[in-house]
């Protein structure tokens, strides 16, 4: 059974037909009658002794409203209520499968544990990318601390001690879980449009590949030396060759062969020859 769709028998008025929205599901679930103690016991005995799936189905349907009630108690975790209900329904079906009517307890009392267990697992899997509670003790502390905290401010020392006493844990464990609750997930390398996360993402604190100071100094000195040698080599060219090289290779607004040909009154091919000869001479001077 899921919160998204329940396939009903023709005789089931409340869940007949497809459910197009969560509101429709909630409205129809609320119309399913609650079973009396004797009817519930009879259905449970039929399922347990005869494996009557229709009896199990009636037990599940009649308790869907209780799953909704429990799931709404977890709405503060920012997860879709439909998903919480769906996970609770899974727990309800597990409870129906294991329910023993001879224990003389109502199914709802027995199923609460299974419903909550499934919802807890879902919350812990999906509330954070990084798992916030991994042991049984941490999970208990996680849910109880969320319930006991009255506001978003940090607990005082007295409040921390009181919570620790109530939950049977140390104050240090309460403080550590409070830190985990207050933390937020960050993408390691946020999307380009996530400007608000860019300054806080872990990738922003990694050293750049070129961040080695020794390499930076070496590169700067090499670039300075190359610039000085280039200027010295250019100084040894004749004025025309130097101007052609600078206009063709060292200017932001690079000149074409035809523009320089017009300036010096020669053909574009002649400019190309002068350029080629000048570049060859520069390479020789730079290598010396």
C-alpha positions in Angstrom: 0.0 0.0 0.0 1.3 3.4 -0.8 0.1 7.0 -0.2 0.1 7.5 -4.0 -2.4 4.8 -5.1 -4.5 2.0 -3.6 -6.3 -0.5 -5.8 -9.6 -1.2 -4.2 -12.1 -3.9 -4.7 -15.4 -2.9 -6.3 -17.1 -2.9 -2.9 -14.7 -0.5 -1.3 -16.3 2.9 -1.6 -13.6 5.0 0.1 -10.7 4.0 -2.2 -12.5 3.2 -5.4 -10.7 4.5 -8.5 -7.3 6.1 -8.9 -6.1 8.7 -6.5 -4.9 11.9 -8.2 -3.5 13.7 -5.3 -2.4 13.4 -1.7 -5.5 15.4 -0.6 -7.8 12.9 -2.3 -6.0 10.0 -0.6 -6.3 11.6 2.8 -10.0 12.4 2.3 -10.8 8.8 1.2 -8.7 7.2 3.9 -10.6 9.2 6.5 -13.9 7.7 5.2 -12.8 4.1 5.9 -14.6 2.8 9.0 -12.5 1.8 12.0 -12.9 -1.9 12.9 -14.3 -3.0 16.2 -12.3 -5.2 18.5 -14.2 -8.4 17.6 -14.1 -7.7 13.8 -10.4 -7.0 14.0 -9.7 -10.2 16.0 -11.7 -12.3 13.5 -9.9 -10.8 10.5 -6.5 -11.3 12.2 -7.3 -14.9 13.0 -8.4 -15.6 9.4 -5.2 -14.2 8.1 -3.0 -16.0 10.6 -4.6 -19.4 10.3 -5.7 -19.4 6.6 -3.4 -16.8 5.1 -6.5 -14.9 3.9 -5.0 -11.9 2.0 -8.4 -10.2 1.8 -8.6 -10.3 5.6 -5.1 -8.8 5.8 -6.2 -6.1 3.3 -9.1 -5.2 5.4 -6.8 -4.8 8.5 -4.4 -2.6 6.5 -7.2 -0.4 5.0 -8.9 0.2 8.4 -5.6 1.5 9.9 -4.4 3.8 7.2 -5.8 6.8 9.1 -3.5 6.0 12.0 -0.5 6.0 9.7 -1.5 9.4 8.4 -1.7 10.7 12.0 1.7 9.3 12.9 3.4 10.5 9.7 2.1 14.1 10.3 4.2 14.1 13.5 7.3 14.0 11.3 6.4 16.9 9.0 9.0 19.1 10.7 11.9 17.3 9.0 11.2 19.0 5.6 10.4 15.7 3.9 7.3 15.1 1.7 4.3 14.1 3.8 3.3 11.6 1.1 6.6 9.8 1.3 6.3 9.7 5.1 2.9 8.2 4.8 4.1 5.7 2.2 6.9 4.5 4.5 4.5 4.3 7.4 2.2 2.1 5.3 5.1 -0.3 4.7 5.5 -0.5 8.5 1.8 -1.1 8.9 1.8 -4.0 6.5 4.8 -5.5 8.3 2.9 -5.2 11.5 -0.2 -6.9 10.1 1.9 -9.8 8.9 3.4 -10.3 12.4 0.3 -9.5 14.5 -0.8 -12.3 16.9 -4.5 -11.8 17.9 -4.0 -14.2 20.8 -2.0 -11.6 22.7 -5.3 -9.7 23.3 -4.0 -6.3 22.2 -5.3 -4.0 19.5 -3.5 -4.0 16.2 -3.0 -0.2 16.4 -1.0 -0.6 19.6 1.2 -3.3 18.1 1.6 -1.5 14.7 2.8 1.8 16.2 6.3 0.4 16.6 6.5 -0.8 13.0 5.1 2.3 11.5 7.5 4.6 13.4 10.4 2.3 12.7 9.9 2.6 8.9 9.4 6.4 9.1 12.5 6.7 11.3 14.6 4.8 8.7 13.3 7.0 5.9 14.0 10.2 7.8 17.5 9.2 8.6 18.2 8.1 5.0 16.9 11.3 3.5 17.1 14.1 5.9 20.8 14.7 5.3 23.3 13.6 2.6 25.7 12.8 5.4 24.3 10.4 7.8 23.5 12.2 11.1 22.9 9.1 13.3 24.3 5.7 12.6 23.9 3.8 15.9 20.7 2.8 17.8 21.6 5.2 20.6 22.3 8.1 18.2 19.0 7.5 16.5 17.1 7.6 19.7 18.9 10.8 20.7 18.3 12.4 17.3 14.5 12.0 17.4 14.1 12.8 21.1 16.4 15.9 21.0 14.3 17.2 18.0 11.2 16.7 20.1 12.6 18.2 23.3 14.1 21.3 21.8 11.6 24.1 22.1 13.2 26.5 19.7 16.1 26.9 17.3 18.5 28.5 19.8 21.4 26.5 21.4 20.7 24.7 24.7 22.1 26.2 27.8 24.3 24.1 30.1 21.3 23.5 32.4 19.0 22.6 29.5 21.7 20.2 28.1 22.1 18.5 31.5 18.3 18.2 31.8 17.9 16.6 28.4 20.8 14.2 29.1 19.1 13.1 32.3 15.8 12.6 30.5 17.3 10.6 27.7 19.9 8.7 29.8 22.9 9.9 27.9 25.9 12.1 28.7 25.8 15.9 28.2 28.6 15.6 25.7 26.5 13.3 23.5 23.6 15.8 23.6 25.9 18.6 22.6 27.4 16.6 19.7 24.0 15.7 18.4 22.9 19.3 18.7 25.8 20.3 16.5 24.8 17.7 13.9 21.2 19.0 13.9 22.4 22.6 13.5 24.7 21.7 10.6 23.6 21.9 7.0 24.6 19.9 3.9 26.8 21.5 1.4 27.6 20.5 -2.1 31.3 19.8 -2.5 31.3 21.8 -5.7 28.1 23.8 -6.1 26.3 24.4 -9.3 27.2 27.7 -11.1 23.9 29.3 -10.2 24.3 28.5 -6.5 26.1 31.8 -5.6 25.1 31.6 -1.9 26.9 28.3 -1.5 30.0 29.1 -3.4 31.9 30.7 -0.5 31.1 27.8 1.9 31.6 24.8 -0.3 34.5 22.5 0.6 35.9 22.9 -2.9 36.6 26.6 -2.2 39.1 25.6 0.5 41.2 23.2 -1.6 44.6 24.5 -2.7 44.8 25.3 -6.4 47.2 23.2 -8.4 49.4 26.2 -9.0 49.4 27.4 -5.4 52.9 26.2 -4.6 54.8 29.4 -3.6 58.1 28.0 -4.9 56.5 27.3 -8.3 54.9 30.7 -8.4 58.2 32.5 -7.8 59.9 30.3 -10.3 57.2 31.0 -12.9 57.3 34.7 -12.2 61.1 34.9 -12.6 61.0 32.8 -15.8 58.4 35.1 -17.3 60.4 38.2 -16.4 63.6 36.8 -17.9 61.8 35.8 -21.1 60.3 39.3 -21.4 63.7 40.9 -21.0 65.3 38.6 -23.5 62.5 39.2 -26.0 62.9 43.0 -25.7 66.7 42.6 -26.1 66.2 40.5 -29.3 63.7 42.9 -30.7 66.1 45.7 -30.3 68.5 44.0 -32.6 66.1 43.9 -35.5 65.8 46.7 -38.0 62.9 49.1 -37.5 60.7 47.7 -40.3 61.1 44.1 -39.2 60.6 45.0 -35.5 57.4 47.0 -36.4 56.0 44.1 -38.5 56.6 41.6 -35.7 55.1 43.8 -33.1 52.0 44.7 -35.2 51.5 41.0 -36.2 52.2 39.2 -32.9 52.4 41.6 -30.0 49.4 44.0 -30.6 45.9 43.5 -29.4 44.6 44.9 -32.7 46.7 42.7 -35.0 47.5 44.0 -38.5 47.0 42.0 -41.6 49.6 41.4 -44.3 47.7 43.7 -46.7 47.6 46.5 -44.2 51.3 46.4 -43.6 51.9 46.0 -47.3 50.1 49.3 -47.9 52.0 51.0 -45.2 55.5 50.0 -46.6 54.5 50.1 -50.3 55.4 46.4 -50.9 53.4 43.3 -51.7 51.8 41.2 -49.0 54.1 38.3 -49.9 57.1 40.5 -49.2 55.7 41.4 -45.8 55.3 37.7 -45.1 58.9 37.1 -46.1 60.2 39.9 -43.8 58.0 38.5 -40.9 59.3 35.0 -41.4 62.9 36.1 -41.5 62.5 38.3 -38.4 60.9 35.5 -36.4 63.7 33.2 -37.3 66.2 35.8 -36.2 64.3 36.3 -32.9 64.4 32.5 -32.2 68.1 32.4 -32.7 68.7 35.4 -30.4 66.5 34.0 -27.7 68.2 30.7 -27.8 71.7 32.1 -27.5 
